[in-house]
Amino acid sequence: MEDINFASQEQIIGALVYGIIFLVLVTLGLILFFYYSRKKIIQKEVEKVNIKLNHQKKILQTTIKVQEEERHRIAQDLHDAISSKLNVVSLTTNVLIDDKTIGDDQKEALKHILDITTRTLESSRKIAHELMPPILDKFGLKVALEELFDEFTSNTSIRISHHIETLDQLDKSSELHIFRIAQELINNALRHGKADMLKMELIKEQQGFILKFKDNGIGFDVTDDKKKSGIGLQNIKSRVAILNGQLFVESSKKTGSKFTINCQSYGY
């Protein structure tokens, strides 16, 4: 009788053990099922986000491409239409000034017209140059940036210290993006930051570059949504995104503003 009871107890214990193992296996199966289901859902969400980001990037690229084409058209119109006509006015005025039959009063008026024409012509050339710098195509980014710094410092009290390395693997489109970023950073620092000392470094990395820009201006609140959504900063962010880079901004009233762009890929 005791043997029978002992055998029954062993069967019960065995059944319990198998039952527990079965429950554990079912639980593990459910956990794995939910884990991989969740992982698949997350992957799908990530894919959706990536598709959305790629779509936004293409929109940015198209928008900036249209902007650059429009700048090129305006620069060409300034050169072909306005500058050429102003040159004709200037030459004609010079001829009239040399005419000995014209009185002194008329010559003074013509000289005044010539002076206005010359200044307007110079302004037209400067605007066209800013819209589409020819030196960038001819001599590359390093020379174009150095000329940009000279333009800002030659007739003002602004000081710009710089260290620009040659990024020989960049294509023309990427060079233009970096040039526009530099333009925007300088304009923002002078116009909004009220800075008079700037420093810019463009350092070549093994797989990309680092751009550092610092000013001694009044700074701004980096958490202010209005500041973050400003046109100038948005243009910089858009171009950094196209370059597959990262933008880091630091700013305070005591130290001014500092911008760091880290781009570790030439796969633009």
C-alpha positions as CSV (number, residue, x, y, z in Angstrom):
1,M,0.0,0.0,0.0
2,E,2.8,2.4,0.9
3,D,4.5,1.5,-2.5
4,I,1.3,2.5,-4.3
5,N,1.1,5.8,-2.4
6,F,4.8,6.5,-3.1
7,A,4.3,5.8,-6.8
8,S,1.2,8.1,-6.9
9,Q,3.2,10.9,-5.2
10,E,6.0,10.5,-7.8
11,Q,3.5,10.8,-10.6
12,I,1.9,13.9,-9.0
13,I,5.3,15.5,-8.5
14,G,6.3,14.5,-12.1
15,A,3.1,16.0,-13.4
16,L,3.7,19.2,-11.5
17,V,7.3,19.5,-12.8
18,Y,6.2,19.0,-16.4
19,G,3.3,21.4,-15.8
20,I,5.7,24.0,-14.4
21,I,8.1,23.4,-17.3
22,F,5.2,23.8,-19.8
23,L,4.1,27.0,-18.1
24,V,7.7,28.4,-18.2
25,L,8.0,27.5,-21.8
26,V,4.7,29.0,-22.7
27,T,5.6,32.2,-20.7
28,L,9.0,32.4,-22.5
29,G,7.3,31.9,-25.8
30,L,4.8,34.7,-25.1
31,I,7.7,37.0,-23.9
32,L,9.7,36.2,-27.0
33,F,6.6,36.7,-29.2
34,F,5.8,40.1,-27.7
35,Y,9.5,41.1,-27.7
36,Y,10.0,40.3,-31.4
37,S,6.6,41.8,-32.2
38,R,7.5,45.0,-30.4
39,K,10.9,45.0,-32.0
40,K,9.2,44.7,-35.4
41,I,6.8,47.5,-34.6
42,I,9.7,49.7,-33.5
43,Q,11.6,48.9,-36.7
44,K,8.6,49.8,-38.8
45,E,8.3,53.1,-36.8
46,V,12.0,53.8,-37.4
47,E,11.6,53.1,-41.1
48,K,8.6,55.5,-41.2
49,V,10.7,58.2,-39.4
50,N,13.6,57.7,-41.7
51,I,11.4,57.9,-44.8
52,K,9.9,61.1,-43.3
53,L,13.4,62.5,-42.6
54,N,14.6,61.6,-46.1
55,H,11.5,63.3,-47.6
56,Q,12.2,66.4,-45.5
57,K,15.8,66.4,-46.5
58,K,14.8,66.2,-50.2
59,I,12.4,69.1,-49.7
60,L,15.3,71.1,-48.1
61,Q,17.6,70.2,-50.9
62,T,15.1,71.2,-53.5
63,T,14.2,74.5,-51.7
64,I,17.9,75.5,-51.3
65,K,18.6,74.5,-54.9
66,V,15.8,76.8,-56.0
67,Q,17.2,79.6,-53.8
68,E,20.7,79.2,-55.3
69,E,19.3,79.1,-58.8
70,E,17.3,82.3,-58.1
71,R,20.4,84.0,-56.6
72,H,22.4,83.0,-59.7
73,R,19.7,84.4,-62.0
74,I,19.5,87.7,-60.1
75,A,23.3,88.0,-60.0
76,Q,23.4,87.4,-63.8
77,D,20.7,90.0,-64.3
78,L,22.6,92.5,-62.2
79,H,25.7,91.9,-64.3
80,D,24.1,91.7,-67.8
81,A,21.3,94.2,-67.5
82,I,22.0,96.7,-64.8
83,S,25.8,96.8,-64.7
84,S,26.2,96.9,-68.4
85,K,23.7,99.8,-68.7
86,L,25.4,101.7,-65.9
87,N,28.7,101.3,-67.7
88,V,27.2,102.9,-70.8
89,V,25.9,105.8,-68.7
90,S,29.4,106.1,-67.1
91,L,31.2,106.2,-70.4
92,T,28.7,108.6,-72.0
93,T,29.0,110.9,-69.0
94,N,32.8,110.9,-69.2
95,V,32.6,111.9,-72.9
96,L,30.2,114.8,-72.1
97,I,32.5,116.0,-69.3
98,D,35.4,116.2,-71.7
99,D,33.3,118.2,-74.2
100,K,34.8,121.7,-74.1
101,T,31.5,123.3,-75.3
102,I,29.8,122.4,-72.0
103,G,29.8,125.0,-69.2
104,D,31.2,124.5,-65.7
105,D,27.8,124.2,-64.1
106,Q,26.8,121.4,-66.5
107,K,30.1,119.7,-65.9
108,E,29.6,119.7,-62.1
109,A,26.1,118.2,-62.6
110,L,27.6,115.5,-64.9
111,K,30.4,114.8,-62.4
112,H,27.7,114.4,-59.7
113,I,25.8,111.9,-62.1
114,L,29.1,110.1,-62.7
115,D,29.8,109.8,-59.0
116,I,26.3,108.4,-58.3
117,T,26.6,106.0,-61.3
118,T,30.0,104.8,-60.1
119,R,28.8,104.1,-56.6
120,T,25.6,102.4,-57.9
121,L,27.8,100.3,-60.2
122,E,30.0,99.3,-57.3
123,S,27.0,98.4,-55.2
124,S,25.5,96.3,-58.0
125,R,28.8,94.4,-58.4
126,K,29.0,93.8,-54.7
127,I,25.5,92.5,-54.5
128,A,26.1,90.2,-57.5
129,H,29.3,89.0,-55.9
130,E,27.6,88.2,-52.6
131,L,24.7,86.4,-54.4
132,M,27.1,84.2,-56.4
133,P,30.8,84.6,-55.6
134,P,32.8,83.8,-58.8
135,I,36.0,83.1,-56.8
136,L,34.4,80.0,-55.2
137,D,34.1,78.3,-58.6
138,K,37.5,79.5,-59.8
139,F,39.7,79.0,-56.7
140,G,37.7,76.9,-54.2
141,L,36.3,77.3,-50.7
142,K,39.5,78.3,-48.8
143,V,40.3,81.3,-51.0
144,A,36.6,82.3,-51.2
145,L,36.3,82.3,-47.4
146,E,39.5,84.3,-47.0
147,E,38.2,86.9,-49.4
148,L,34.9,87.0,-47.5
149,F,36.8,87.7,-44.3
150,D,38.8,90.4,-46.0
151,E,35.7,92.1,-47.3
152,F,34.3,92.4,-43.8
153,T,37.5,93.6,-42.1
154,S,39.0,95.9,-44.8
155,N,36.8,98.9,-44.2
156,T,35.6,98.3,-40.7
157,S,36.9,97.8,-37.1
158,I,35.7,94.2,-37.1
159,R,38.5,91.6,-36.5
160,I,38.2,88.1,-37.8
161,S,40.9,85.5,-36.9
162,H,40.7,82.3,-38.9
163,H,42.3,79.0,-39.7
164,I,41.0,77.4,-42.9
165,E,42.2,74.0,-44.1
166,T,41.7,72.8,-47.7
167,L,38.8,70.2,-48.0
168,D,39.9,68.7,-51.3
169,Q,37.2,66.0,-51.3
170,L,34.3,68.4,-51.3
171,D,32.1,68.8,-54.4
172,K,31.1,72.3,-55.5
173,S,27.6,72.0,-54.0
174,S,29.0,71.2,-50.6
175,E,31.5,74.0,-50.8
176,L,28.7,76.5,-51.5
177,H,26.8,75.2,-48.5
178,I,29.7,75.8,-46.2
179,F,30.3,79.2,-47.7
180,R,26.7,80.2,-47.2
181,I,26.9,79.0,-43.6
182,A,29.9,81.1,-43.0
183,Q,28.2,84.1,-44.5
184,E,25.1,83.6,-42.3
185,L,27.2,83.1,-39.2
186,I,29.1,86.3,-39.8
187,N,26.0,88.4,-40.7
188,N,24.1,87.1,-37.6
189,A,27.1,87.8,-35.3
190,L,27.4,91.4,-36.6
191,R,23.7,92.3,-37.1
192,H,22.1,90.5,-34.1
193,G,25.0,89.7,-31.8
194,K,26.7,93.2,-32.1
195,A,30.0,91.4,-32.2
196,D,33.3,93.0,-33.3
197,M,35.6,90.0,-32.8
198,L,35.0,86.7,-34.7
199,K,37.0,83.5,-34.9
200,M,36.4,80.7,-37.4
201,E,38.2,77.4,-37.9
202,L,37.6,74.9,-40.7
203,I,39.5,71.7,-39.8
204,K,39.8,68.7,-42.1
205,E,39.1,65.3,-40.5
206,Q,39.8,61.9,-41.9
207,Q,36.2,61.4,-43.0
208,G,34.8,64.9,-42.9
209,F,35.4,68.3,-41.3
210,I,34.7,70.4,-38.2
211,L,33.7,74.0,-38.5
212,K,34.0,76.2,-35.4
213,F,32.7,79.7,-35.2
214,K,32.9,82.0,-32.1
215,D,32.0,85.7,-31.5
216,N,32.2,88.1,-28.6
217,G,28.6,89.4,-29.1
218,I,25.7,89.9,-26.7
219,G,24.6,86.2,-27.1
220,F,21.1,84.8,-27.1
221,D,18.9,82.4,-25.2
222,V,19.4,79.0,-27.0
223,T,16.1,77.7,-25.4
224,D,14.1,80.6,-26.9
225,D,11.9,79.1,-29.6
226,K,11.7,82.4,-31.4
227,K,15.5,82.6,-31.6
228,K,15.8,78.9,-32.6
229,S,13.2,79.4,-35.4
230,G,14.9,82.5,-36.8
231,I,15.4,82.5,-40.6
232,G,19.2,82.8,-40.3
233,L,19.6,79.9,-37.9
234,Q,17.1,77.8,-39.8
235,N,19.1,78.3,-43.0
236,I,22.2,77.2,-41.2
237,K,20.4,74.1,-39.8
238,S,19.0,73.2,-43.2
239,R,22.4,73.4,-44.9
240,V,24.0,71.4,-42.0
241,A,21.3,68.7,-42.5
242,I,22.0,68.5,-46.2
243,L,25.7,68.0,-45.4
244,N,24.8,65.1,-43.0
245,G,26.3,67.1,-40.1
246,Q,25.5,68.0,-36.6
247,L,25.1,71.5,-35.2
248,F,25.9,72.4,-31.6
249,V,25.1,75.9,-30.3
250,E,26.3,77.5,-27.1
251,S,25.5,81.1,-26.2
252,S,25.6,83.4,-23.2
253,K,25.8,87.2,-22.5
254,K,29.2,86.8,-20.9
255,T,30.9,84.7,-23.6
256,G,29.0,85.4,-26.8
257,S,28.0,82.6,-29.2
258,K,29.8,79.5,-30.3
259,F,28.7,77.3,-33.2
260,T,30.3,73.9,-33.9
261,I,29.4,71.9,-37.0
262,N,30.6,68.3,-37.0
263,C,30.4,66.5,-40.3
264,Q,32.1,63.1,-40.4
265,S,30.9,61.9,-43.8
266,Y,31.6,63.0,-47.3
267,G,28.5,61.1,-48.6
268,Y,26.6,64.2,-49.5
